[in-house]
Each structure stands twice: as C-alpha cells, then as structure tokens.
Amino acid sequence: MKVLAITLSYMIYDLMATILGDNFTVDNAVHHLVSIVGIGAGLAYQKCGTEMVASLWMTEMSTPMLHAREFLKELSIRDTPLNLLVDIMFAVTFSLARMGVGPYLTFVTLRADNPFVIKAMAFGLQAVSTFWFYKILRMLKYKLRRRGATPHVKPT
C-alpha cells in the first residue's frame, strides 16, 4: 500500500506537470486519470495491492527506453542507428510488458472478487496500452520503411 500511495502521489504530480507544461496530450491525460482513480480505489478498498504493484512494475519496464528516446530528440540525434535501436528496444519492451503480461494481469484483476471501479480501471489501462501499442507499431513501421527506402538519385 505504501508503494501505491507513493505512485498515486507521483501520478497526480505528473498529471499536473503535463497539464501545465508543453507536452499535454489527451491520451496521456486519460492514462493518468485512469491510473489515479484505479490506484485511489485500491488504496480506499485496501485491495489488489499485489496486482497493482506487479502491473506498475511491468508497465514501467519500457520507461527507460521512452526517456532515452526523448533524450536523443533533445540532443538532435535523429535518423541514426542509435536512435533506431532505442526505438526498437522501446517497442519490444513495451510490447512484451503491456501486450504480453498486461492482459494476463488485467484478466486476473477482472476475475478476482474486486470492486467494479478497480475492474473498470484495469480494463481502461489495458485499453490505453492497446491504443499506444497501435501507435508504437505505426511509428516503428514508418521508421523501418523510411530507413529501408533508397534515396532517389537523378541520372546525369
């Protein structure tokens, strides 16, 4: 429960930072709100602590690669083998964690004797992860196609 309380505090802080900052997106705000309500319900009901902490651990596995992508953007390192490698590593860790283990944890949460709000938030987080998974696949497909395209050279 302590881990959940700390995580809840961070999620509230991070939501406020994204709302007040330059990087606000609706999908990120939905992710934060669903997480806040779900974690808050787990704390209020004193249920699902193990499942929620396991879910947090699994979903945050891709965060280091996400931050590495942002660092490379800030350093203007784009269209390089390093950037592509980080993108691929991010896509793989995100996919394994959120689309491999995530649905199992969602299933366990939905099957257990949990309050409706906890089940709804578990399903909501999986839905957001599925949406992001689709966006990540599109990004990776675009980058791989662009990398594989040969530049057009005018004959002289």
C-alpha positions in Angstrom: 0.0 0.0 0.0 3.0 2.3 0.6 4.2 1.8 -2.9 0.7 2.6 -4.2 0.5 5.7 -2.1 3.8 7.0 -3.5 2.8 6.1 -7.0 -0.5 7.9 -6.6 1.3 11.0 -5.4 3.6 10.8 -8.4 0.8 10.3 -10.9 -1.1 13.4 -9.5 2.1 15.4 -9.8 2.9 14.2 -13.3 -0.7 14.9 -14.5 -0.4 18.5 -13.2 3.0 18.9 -14.8 1.7 17.7 -18.2 -1.4 19.9 -18.0 0.7 23.0 -17.1 3.6 22.1 -19.4 4.1 22.0 -23.1 3.6 18.3 -23.6 -0.2 17.8 -22.9 -2.0 15.1 -24.9 -5.4 13.7 -24.3 -4.3 10.1 -24.3 -1.6 10.8 -21.7 -4.2 12.6 -19.5 -6.6 9.7 -19.8 -3.8 7.3 -18.8 -3.1 9.5 -15.7 -6.7 9.8 -14.7 -7.4 6.1 -15.1 -4.3 5.3 -13.0 -5.2 7.9 -10.3 -8.7 6.6 -10.0 -7.6 2.9 -10.0 -4.8 3.3 -7.5 -7.0 5.5 -5.3 -9.7 2.8 -5.4 -7.1 0.1 -4.5 -6.0 2.2 -1.5 -9.5 3.0 -0.5 -10.7 -0.6 -0.6 -7.3 -1.9 0.6 -7.4 -4.5 -2.3 -5.3 -5.5 -5.3 -2.0 -4.2 -3.9 0.0 -7.1 -5.3 -1.7 -7.0 -8.7 -1.3 -3.2 -8.9 2.4 -3.2 -7.9 3.0 -6.0 -10.4 1.2 -4.0 -13.1 3.2 -0.9 -12.2 6.4 -2.8 -12.5 5.5 -4.4 -15.8 4.2 -1.2 -17.4 7.2 0.8 -16.3 9.7 -1.6 -17.9 9.6 0.4 -21.1 10.0 3.8 -19.4 13.9 3.9 -19.6 13.7 3.5 -23.3 11.0 6.1 -23.6 13.2 8.6 -21.8 16.2 7.6 -23.9 14.1 8.4 -27.0 13.3 11.8 -25.5 17.0 12.5 -24.7 18.0 11.6 -28.2 15.4 14.0 -29.6 16.7 16.8 -27.2 20.2 16.1 -28.4 19.1 16.3 -32.0 20.2 12.7 -32.6 17.6 11.5 -35.1 17.8 9.2 -38.1 20.8 7.4 -36.7 21.4 3.7 -36.0 21.4 4.5 -32.2 18.0 6.2 -32.5 16.6 3.3 -34.4 18.0 0.8 -31.9 16.4 2.7 -29.0 13.1 2.9 -30.8 13.2 -0.9 -31.4 14.1 -1.6 -27.8 11.3 0.7 -26.6 8.8 -1.1 -28.9 9.9 -4.6 -27.8 9.9 -3.8 -24.0 6.5 -2.0 -24.3 5.0 -4.9 -26.4 6.2 -7.6 -24.0 5.2 -5.8 -20.9 1.9 -4.2 -21.9 0.6 -6.5 -24.5 2.2 -9.7 -23.2 1.9 -9.7 -19.4 -0.5 -6.8 -19.2 -3.6 -8.7 -20.5 -2.9 -11.5 -18.1 -2.8 -9.1 -15.1 -5.9 -7.5 -16.4 -7.6 -10.9 -16.6 -6.6 -11.8 -13.1 -7.9 -8.5 -11.8 -11.2 -8.8 -13.7 -11.7 -12.4 -12.5 -11.0 -11.7 -8.8 -13.6 -10.5 -6.3 -12.7 -6.8 -6.7 -14.9 -3.8 -6.7 -16.3 -2.7 -10.1 -14.2 0.5 -10.1 -10.9 -1.5 -9.8 -12.0 -3.8 -12.6 -13.0 -0.9 -14.8 -9.7 0.9 -14.3 -7.7 -2.3 -15.0 -9.7 -2.7 -18.3 -9.2 1.1 -19.0 -5.4 0.9 -18.6 -5.3 -2.1 -20.9 -7.3 -0.2 -23.4 -4.9 2.8 -23.2 -2.0 0.4 -23.6 -3.6 -1.2 -26.6 -4.0 2.3 -28.2 -0.4 3.2 -27.5 0.7 -0.2 -28.8 -1.0 0.6 -32.1 0.7 4.0 -32.3 4.1 2.4 -31.5 3.7 -0.2 -34.2 2.8 2.6 -36.7 5.9 4.6 -35.6 8.2 1.6 -35.9 6.8 0.6 -39.3 7.3 4.2 -40.6 10.9 4.3 -39.3 11.8 0.9 -40.7 10.3 1.7 -44.1 11.9 5.1 -44.2 15.3 3.6 -43.3 14.9 0.9 -46.0 14.0 3.4 -48.7 16.8 4.2 -51.1 17.3 7.8 -51.9 16.4 8.9 -55.4 19.4 9.9 -57.5 18.9 11.8 -60.7 20.8 10.4 -63.6 23.1 12.9 -65.3 
